[in-house]
Every structure is written in structure tokens, then in C-alpha cells.
Amino acid sequence: MRAMPAELRQMKQAEAEALFRRIGITFAVYGEGGDPDRLIPFDMFPRVFTGAEWARLERGIKQRARALNAFLVDVYGRGEIVRAGRIPARLVYLNEAYEKAVVGFVPPRGVYSHIVGIDLVRTGPDQFYVLEDNCRTPSGVSYMLENREIMMRMFPAIFRENRIQPVERYPELLRRTLASVAPAKCDSAPTVAILTPGHYNSAYYEHSFLADLMGVELVEGQDLFVEGEFCYMRTTEGPKKLDVIYRRIDDAFLDPLCFRPDSALGVPGLMDVYRSGGITIASAPGAGVADDKAIYTYVPEMVRFYLGEEPILENVPTWQCAKDDDLKYVLENLGELVVKEVHGSGGYGMLVGPKSTKDQIEAFRAKIEEDPSNYIAQPTLALSTCPTFVEQGIAPRHVDLRPYCLVGERIELVPGGLTRVALKEGSLVVNSSQGGGVKDTWVLAE
Amino acid sequence: MLSRTADNLYWIARYMERAETMARLLQVGERISLLPNSGGEGFRNEWDSLLHASGTAEGFARKYGDPVQRNIESYFFFDHDNPSSIASCIERARENARIVRTALTVQMWDALNTAFQELRQLERTPRSEIDITRLAEWTTAKAAMVKGTIETTHLRNDGWDFLNLGYLIERADNTARLMDVKYYVLLPQIEYVGSGFDNYQWATLLRALSVHRAFYWAYGGEVTAKKIADFLILNPRCPRSLITCAGGIVGHLDRLAEDYNRPTQAQAHARRMTEGLAAHTPDMIFDEGLHEFLTRFVGDTAQLAGMVHETYLSGDMR
């Protein structure tokens, strides 16, 4: 690609954009209030892993996914890890994401988080750090699939000459994973559906894309109703029983009777059906307590506690502003640190010390002092870069990686994931809502 | 199929058909504005009648007051305050399509999405640079494109039936309303019927429905009210006649009932409508009064649409 003349490169880039526009992959950006059909920038330069590099990552990711699920079953059950003093009770039981409505309930196969998205960065040849875990409804997998589709269309020769492992099994694996966690009361082939907040949601494209590739219905709350022990879809042929919901809405909007009486979204009575084993909800309500940024620090501890193994993937060293010593250190070193809100996501409400002005730092200091327990801090990592097409030609840009680990009867990981790239020179923020782009991720067969 | 999906498909078709009707109305208005003002008040009445025909007279009067050609054109094509404007219809058809993208073929989505993207272009173009004939032709071409992709690429499943039901119900309603307006709004006084003026108006109606040439093929000779009523109401060869629409609706409802193994009220109702039309002659219609007859038909169609909604689209069927 380096040898490709600039005009051809621009032509290819335009071709890629036209393809995206036509198939309609768009990502609405919150807060911009603008075009819901905005395109996410796609970079043609792939990010490549060797088979050996991937094998180690895969072991680490699966290990982490198992530990996170074990933790969830535990904290909604006996809470052994808290009793053993390995995680402070306050962080778990007073956590906003801790769902009292499901205490004592064990979901089918003991899985709370069926799709675990683990955000990774690389800082050296063998050094990967986990930035955060996403146990609820990690998005972006449609880009993994579409990026590959587009690359194969545009550069077929490269795929013929290199042994790049395919990712296209993902939708089928996801469907099988969901079917494998059907509830006890389901006595025939389970009916699976994806629950979306609706077509105004920024990830609606992804919801409908997945439903299509999995061959399942894409439903909204209004399409469902509860009667007796089960939940049904409204169809042109009358009610159809639903067994597994892959929900892409927050806990709070699942069931107005259980969570938010003011919500127009959701299905009244759904939680009763869920708790009596009439339906499986993936991810399970309450799964969010495991991917909270304050809990994150303790994930390596979970691996040791539940699995009796040493963690393969490391955490980024993290300071909890809730702890006095940590807070002191953070406030003294704001200029070198990345500070995040505990519950924030999407790259909002964070401070990147080295990239901020004095005024910005001071403004953030005030916010931290006001509510220290709402913040954590991490060192600025020397993130790996990947060649990227930019206006001036090819230049290094920072990247991260989100693989999608599926947890059901088995634990599965397709070789690949979503590589996000910070398109601005020197920028570390890769979120699509902050102008980041995406790349195809290649894992070579050995 | 989810009831909501069926509902989206049904409305894609209804909106596209409605956009096409609006475009035809615009073409008629444009054509008449080019002719000498033969009918005295006729010219003004013509634009007025377009507003009545499309059921948007009230909304227009509230916003613009007197029917001025340029305002009417904007109101019919671009105005988002007008729920029946071509822009509104195409946008809503495309929005419905976006929601059920995966229930459409790639070609259908392409046709709908392209229409929408081009519409956005048109909306950005200064009005002085586009003439109304071009807009109307663009609309009918896009509508034909969407219909063509449905006809040639869509699986003949229940979704196809809901799409076609949308087209046929909307078309039945539109044809009846257009006829009624021509007759009732333009010719309140019975002495006009059969006069040269009358025939001229009727010919315009044929143009509005794009069946002008077809009428001559089928009947030839002089244009009379009776011939036209026969053609647009009772002739099963006319693609837009009421009986063609009603018969098509029966066919699709029968297919659905068979697919789902469940007969419906809507089926029986549509069959009664078709049989009723088949038993009529033009004389019987004029004896009853064309306006009365059409009012009854529009009511029957609305009732049928209600039944289709209740049975299949609302999701309340148990």
C-alpha cells in the first residue's frame, strides 16, 4: 500500500466511503445534534497481529471473561470475594450498577455477561494493558465485520496472498451462544431476538445488521408483552413466545414495573418472567457492576480468587481518587495523568493531562476535589501506533483494540476485533464520538 | 413477521403511492396553468381543487391564505408542514425503510435511499433553478423505480403482500378522491355535466391518473362522464380503477389468510367491496349520485384499512 500512488489511494478511499454510505453504516454522534447518517472514518491500512501474538491475547481475554462472570455470580450470591476481604464491600454493594432486583438469581449456565468487550492497548512487543472491560452491551462489532467485508472487496489480492483468519463466523457464534443460554422453561428450539431502543439510537444500524446476519428478529419494547409466565412478540400471526433477548438497552429501561415507572421503553413484567426462568436476558441485568471503573482495579484479583491463575493480561496502574493517598498523588500529578469519571464512557468527561492547558487542568482539579470518589486516574501510556492514511500521506497514529468474547455453553473469540484509531496527530482518544476512526484487524494464520 | 415490520412495509408503500399522486396533481396544475383561462373562474378553481383533491386545503389556507401557484407548488413538493407533501412522503417512506432495512432487498433500499439523498440535493437547490415539471417527473420516476425493485426483487412472502396492500389501499383511496373532487368541487351545478367544459375537466382527470392514452385505447371516441366513470371505477383493465384495486386487495388478503391459516374479517369485507363494484353499471352509479357513491367507497376503504391494521399491523391479534 505504501507503493500505491496518491491518486489511486484517494480513489480507493473514496470507493470505501461510497460503499459505506450505500450499505448505510453510520454512527450518530451524541451531542452534535446533527446528521444521524454521519459516516465513521474508515482507514484502509489494516492493523496486523501474528498468530502467536493473538494466541496469548486470546488466552488472556478468555481468562478475564471467565473471571468477570464468576465475580458476577458471586456478588449476587454469597459474596465470597467480599467476605474474603479481597474487594471492599462498599464498592460492590453501594455501586450504582449493583442491581438489587436480581440478588439470589443465577442466570442459565451462570453467565451474566455473554458478550465481553475488552479494550486493550499495546505499549511494547509483548506488553498489552486492559483499559476497561465492557460487560453490558459493547458496541462496534458491526464495524469489525463490515471493515473486513470492504477490505476484501477492495484488496482481494492481498487476501489471496496472505493467510488472514476470517471473522465472519461471529454472528453465527453469537446466535449459538445466545441459544445455549435459553431458560429452563424453554422446551424447544429457542427463539432469540435483539432488543433495540429504536431507530433513533446511534447504534441502530449495528442492531439491525446483527439481527439480519443472525437471522433473528429485531424488536423494540412495544413489540413485546408479558402474559402469564412468558414474554411474547407481537407478530402478524399472533403472539410468538420469546426465549432469549439480546438487549441493547440499559437495565433501567428493561421493565418499567421494576426499574423506572416513568419509562416508555421496556416491557412491563419482563423482570418477573426473567426471575422465574421464563426468559434469558443477555447481558443479564446487573452485569454492569463488573465493568465499573472502580471495580476494574480488582479484576486481576478476581482472576486469582476464582480461577486460581495468574492474570495473563495486565491492568493499567490505576489510582482511585476515593482513597486519600491516591487522591493526593493524582492532584499533585494532574499534568501527567489521564483522569476519568468512574461511570463515564465514550471519551466524555475525561482529562488527558499532557494534552491539556493549565486552565483545563485547574478546572478539572476543582471537579475532582468536589467529588473525589467519582474519579480514577491512570498514567499516560506510550500507546502503540499503526500506519494510517492521513492527508499528508502515511503517518503513525495511536490505536486500541476491542475484541468481542462470547460466553455461553462455551467461550469463543473470533480472531480479530475492532481497531480504533485516533486520527488527530498525537491524540490518544480513539472514541468514534470524539472523531476517532476504525481499521480492519488482521490475525495471520500460523 | 413482527407486526411493526409489516406496518413499516405497508407504510413505505402508502407513502410512495401518495408521493406519486401528489406529483401527478402537480403536473395537472402545471398543465392547466399553461392553457388559456377558458373557464372563467376555472383557473383559480383548478389550483383550489388540487388542494381539495389532496386533502390539504385547510393546512394550506392556514399557512399561505390564497392559493397562489408558486406557494402551492412549494406546499406540494417541499413543505414539511404538509404531511402529504412529496418531501414528507419520501422522507417517511425512507425512514420506515431504514427501520426495517433487513426486511427489504438491497435494490429496494438502494432505490428508496437514492430517492431520499437526491431529495436532499433538490432541497438545497435554489427554487428558481428547478421547474415544477422536472420535480414531478423526478418523483414519478423514483416511485416507479421503487415499485420496480419490489416487483423484480422481493420474495413473494407476507412482506410482499403488506407492501402491495399499502399500494392498493392508497391507490383506491386516491383514485376515488380525485374523481370526487373533479365532480363535486368543480361541478357543483348539475347543468355543467356533459358540457364541453365538463369534458375538458374529465380529460384532465385522466391525465392526472396517467391513464389518458389508456382510456382512448379502451374506449375511443368522445370523452363522456359515463365512459370515464366506467373506466375509473368498474373496468378491471384500468390499472388504477377502483375494482382493480379492490380485486388486488382481495388477492393479497387471501394469500395472507392462507399463509397464516387464518381467515379474516378484512378478507370478507374486501370481497364484498369487489363484488359490489362488479354488480354495478355506470347508470346505477349516476342514479345513486357519483359523489354519494364515491363517499361510500372512500368510507369502505378506510374501514378496510382499519381492519388490516387491527388484524395484522397493530400486534393485538391473539
Interface residues (C-beta under 8 A of the other chain):
Chain A: R22 G24 H199 S208 F209 A211 D212 E217 L218 V219 E220 Q222 D223 M233 R234 T235 T236 E237 G238 P239
Chain B: M1 L2 S3 R4 A6 E95 R98 I99 R101 T102 W109 D110 N113 D158 F162 L256 Y260 R262 Y312 L313 S314 G315 D316 M317 R318
